[in-house]
Amino acid sequence: MSDKPTCSIITPRGEGGIGVILLYGQDALSVLELCFEGTKRRAARIAPGRIAHGTIEQNNKTVDEVVVAHLSEEQSPLGCESYEINCHGGAVAVNTVLECLQDNGAEAIPWRQVMQDTMLNAAEPLSAKAIKGEAFSELPRAETRPALKMLLHQANGALHHKLSEIAKALDENPRDAVNELQNLLQTADDAIGMLQPVKIMLLGPPNAGKSTLLNSLLRKERVIVHPTPGTTRDVVKDRMAINGIPFDIMDSAGIHDGSDELEVTAIDNTLRLIHEADIIFFVFDVRQPDALENVLPKIRQAIKEKQVLYIANKCDLLQPEGAAEADSVLSCLVPLVKISAKKMAGLEGLEGFLTAPRTGLLKNIRDGKAMIFTERQCSAVEDILTAASEEGKFQAKTKLQSMIG
């Protein structure tokens, strides 16, 4: 533990309603006394387990209105006495309070480093202490309420308790224990995806409405929309959440035979970035089926290992005389959704495509179920499964008990 006052932001980046800074280490109280003006009590009079309302002051000016909680060793995620400063959310407010603490003698370090320097040195990789440490170290990446709940459930013992149950079952019913380990491993991809969002890439011919779709999904004007083909030349990335599940979405240059060097470079860059995506949204103008024949062959090899959703855009503009030709093209594209990105019509089908496979994830989070949320945990459980299949239940139980402490 630090021998000097240290502070760290422990809430996710962004414009949340509340930002939390943890202050701990030797002389932490002295730092707080210098800048906290309590409404009813000063910092030194906040008993462990209690809170106090007040303001953070600097140079006789109010920096922010805050609530300070005094955490005992048992209450603190670090296992030492500390102070939790709850200020207004948003990068400006939180960073201003952090700078005030620094000006009064505290050192600011990233939260992940705090956890690595304290709790993640546990000898047992799946011990209650190690899991709790990892859960708290991941807090700044929990950008949605379900992601935050998932981490808090695991920090409070859901995963460790399940592993302890499995260790006991390896003696009594090893087959069921192995099934439980396999089921636990199946939670990893979705749980890790709550902290490292699935990447979606918008692909398709020029002027298909990719940028309009991006803006509609984000509910804001993130990219310039113009009827001139080729407006988007750089890959544009942003983050969105659907039902509390985060996704990273990338808009890209339209795929076609570029007419100038800049366009050719942008298209080549798009093709190179396809490998970064987990899901491809192939967007096309439903009125221009010929464009598919020009574009699909260029990307078929690159997307063959990807999950692809075909999106027929501008359906509101399709005239009756073009419907028959469109239907003949659409019949061979599966899965497919029909939308009007400009009118934000049909987006529920697209969002359902993303969230339907993750309904079990959201239920598990609501129910507080055990989930594997880091690659390290996933690797450790895979080692136990290997021991169970290759070395027998005794070795598997010994290995698991050595990991959970």
N, C-alpha and C positions, 0 to 999 in steps of 0.2 A: 504494500500500500504506500501511496505517496507520502513523503515526509514534508511536503509543502502543500499549501492550498491549491486545489486543482478543480477546474470546472469543465463541463462538457454538455453539449446539447444532446438530449436523448430521445427527442421526438423527430418524426419524419420531416424532411424538407418540404416546403410548400406553404400554402396559405391556410393552414388548419386554424381552428378556433383557439387552441391553446398550445403554447410552446413550453417545454419543460427543460430546465437546466439543472444538472446535479452538481452540487458543490461539496467537496469532501477533502480530507487530508488535514494535516496539522495546521492549526491557525485558520481553518475554514470559517469558524465562528467570528474571528476577528475581522476577516474580510467582509462578512455579511453585516457586521455591526457598523462598518464604515459607510455602507451605502443603503441599508434597509431602514426605512422610517415606518415603524409599525403604527397602525391606527389605534390599537389598545395596548400593545406590548412590544418591547424591543426584541431583537433576535435572541439575546441571551436568556430571555424569559420564556421562550417557547419550549415547553416540555417535550420530551421524546414521544412521538405518536400524536402530537397536536399540531394545529396549523394557526397561522396568523395572517391577517390581511394588512396590506400596507403599500408602500411605493418604493421603488428604487430611485435614489437621488444621486445626482452628480453635479458638482459646482452649483449647488443651491437650485437646481432645476430637476423637475420630475421626469425621469426617463420612462417609467412605465408603472402601471398599477399591477400589483402582483399578490399572489398568495404563497406563503412560504410554509413548507412542511418540514418538521424536524423528524428525521428517520433514525430509529435505533439500529443497532447492529443487525438485529433479526429482521427488521423491516426493509433495510437498504438492499438493493440488488448487488452491492459490492461487499456486503457482510461487514461493513464498518459504519460508524456514525456519520451521517451526512445530512445535507439540506437540499430539498427539492424546491426549486423556484419556478412557480407556474406563472408565466407571463402571457401576454396576448400573442396569438399565433402570427405567422408570417415572418419572412426572413429578416425584414428590417427591424421589427420589434425585438425578436429573439437575439439577433446579433448585437443590437444596441445594449441590451442588458448584459450580454456576455462580455462586451468591451468594457463595460463599467466594472465588472468583477475583475477583469484583467488590470484595469487602471488602479485597482485597490489591492493588487498583489497576488491575484490568482493566476495560475498558468492554465491556458485553454488547450485541450488536446481532443482529438476525435474520439467519439464514443467507442468505436470498434477497438481502438488501441487501448482504451481504458479496460475493456473486458478482456482483451488478450493479456494485458499485464496483471490481471487479478485472478479471474475465475477460470480461465481456459487452460491453466497449467495443471488442472486436476489430472492425476495419474490414470484414472478410469475414464475412458472417452465417452461412456454412456452413463456415468454416475449422475445423481440428481444435481450435483454442483456443476458438472460440466454442461449438462443440458440447460440448466438455468442460465449459466453464463452465456451460452450460445444464443438462447432466446433473447436475452437482454442486449447482446451485441448486435442482433439483427433488427432491433426496434426502429432505428432510423430508416430502414428500408421498408417498413410496414406502412405503406401509403394509403391503405384503406382500413376501414373499421374491422372487416372480417380478418384481414391479415394480422392486425393488432391482437384481436381476440385469440387467433390461433397461437401466436407466440406466448401470450399470457397463460393460456391453458397448459402449454408445454412447460413453461417456467414454473407453474404451480404443481407440476408432478404428473401430468397425464401420460407422457411418454415413459418416464421412469417407472411409474406404477405398472404400466402394461408390460414392460420388459421384465419386471420382477415377477409378474404373474406367469409369464412365459418360461422363466427360469425354473419356477416350481413345477410347471406342467411338463417340462422335459423329463422329469422323474415319473410322473403319474401317467401321462398320456403323450408320449413324444410325437406321435403323428399329428395330433391336434396342435401341439406346440409349434411344429414346423409350419403348419397351415397358418397359424397366427403370425409367424414371422413373415411369411410370404404376403399375407394381407397387409401387414404393416409396411412392407417395402412398396406395395402398390400405392400407398399414400404419398410417396416421395415426390414424384413428378409434379403433381398438382400443388402440394404444399410448398415445394421449392419455387414453383411458378408464382406463388403469391408474393414472393420477395424478389425473384428474378423473372419478370413478366415474359410471357410468350410473345414472340416477335411476329408481327403481321406485316406483309409487304403488299402494297397495291401495285399491280402490274397491268399492262394492257396497251392498246394502241393510243396514239395521241388523241386528245379531245374526246376521250371516252367518259370523262367526268370523275376521274380519280381524285383530283384536288377538291372538287365540290363534295365528294363523298367523305374525304378526310375532314373537311370543315364541318360537315353535318354530324359526323360521329363525335367530333370533339366539341360540338356545340359552340364553335367560335371560328373566326376567320383566321386560320393559321397560314394558309398559302393563297397567293393571288390566283383568282379564277378568271380566265379569259377565253373567248371562243377560238383564238388563234392557236393552232396545234403547236406543241413544243414549249408552252409557257413554263412548265416545270422542268428545270434542267439539273438542279441539284436534288439529292435525296433529302427529303424533309422528314424529321423524326419527331414524334410526340408521344405522350402517354395518355391513356384513357382508362376508365374503369366502368365495367358493366356489372351491375348487381354486386359491387364490391370486389370484383375480380379484375386485377390490373392487366393491361395489355400495352405493349409498345407497338406503335403503328408507323409505317414508313411509306411516304409517297415518293414516286420515282418518275423519271422521264419516260414518256411514251415510247414503246418499242416500234421502230419503223426504220426504213432506209433513210438515215439522216442526210439532210441537204447541205450541211456545213460542218466544219471541223468541230465546232463546239457541241453541236447536237450529237455527232458521232461519239465524242468523248463521253457525253452524259449517258448515252445509251449503253456504251461499254461498261461504264461504272455501275449502272443498274444491273447488268447481267452478272457482274462480279459480286455484287452485294446479295444476290439471291440466296447464296449459301448461308447467310446470316439469319435468314427468316425461318420460322417454324411453320407458318401458315401463309399461303399465297391467296390473295384476293385478286382474281383475274377479272378486271372490269372492262366491259365493252359496251359500245352504243348498240342497242338492240336493233336500230334501223340500218346498221352497216355490217351485216354478216360477213361481207367479203374481207373486212379488216381482220377477222379471225384467221382466215386462211393465210394471210400474210405474216401474222404475228406468232401464232402457236408453234409453227415449225422452228422458229428461232429460239424458243425458250423451252420446248418440250423436254430436251435432255436435262436442262438445268432444274426443272421443277418435278422431274419424275419421282423423286424420293420425298417430295413435300406434300403436305395436306393442302389441297386446292379447293377453293370455293369459287364457282363461276358466278359473276354478278352481271345480269342484264340490266343496264342502266338506261334511263331516259324512256322508260315504258310509257310515260304520260304523253310522249310525243309520237308514239307509233300510230300511224294511220291504218285504217282497216285494210287497205289494199296491200300493206306490207306485212300483215299479220301472218299470212300463210308461209311466206318465205322465212320469217323469223321463227315460226314454230318448227320448221324443218331443221333449223340450226340448233335451237334450244333442246330438241329431243335427245341429242347426243351428248349434252353437257350435264354431267352429274358429279356432285350436287350443284344445284343452281338456285339462286333467288332472283326475283324480279323487283326492281326498285326504281324510284325516281329520287336521286340524291338531292336534286335542287328543291324538290317539294318535301323531302324527308319522308317519303312514302315507302313502305316495305322494309324499313330498316330493322323492324322487329325480327324478321326472318334471318337477317344477317347476324344480329345479336344473339338470337337463339342458337344459331350454329356454333357460336363461341362458348355460350354458357351451358347449353344442354349437357355436354359431357362432364360438366363440373358441378352438377347439382348435388352429387354425393359429397363432394368436397365441402360445399356450403353447409350441408346437413351435419357433417362431421365436426365442423367448426362450431355450429350452434350447439351441438351436443357435448362439446368439450372432449372429443375423442383424441386418442394418441395419434400423432402424426410425425413422420420423419421430415424435417425441414431444412437439413443441410446435407451436402454431398458427403461430408465426413461421417455423419451418422449412418447414411445409406451404405457406405463402404464397410462400416463396423458390423452392421446387421448382415450384410452379405457374407462377411467372414464367418459369422456364427452359423449361417445356413450351410455354408460349405463344410464346416466342421461337422454339422449334423448329418450331412449326406455322405461324407467321406470317412469320418473318424468315429461316428457314433454319438449317441446321446450324452454319454459321460463327458467326452471332450467338449461337446457343444455347450453343455451346462457349465463346465469349468470356465470356458472362454467367456460365456455371457456373464457369469458372476464376477469374473475379473474385470469386466468392462463396466458393470453397473455399480460396483462397490458394495 
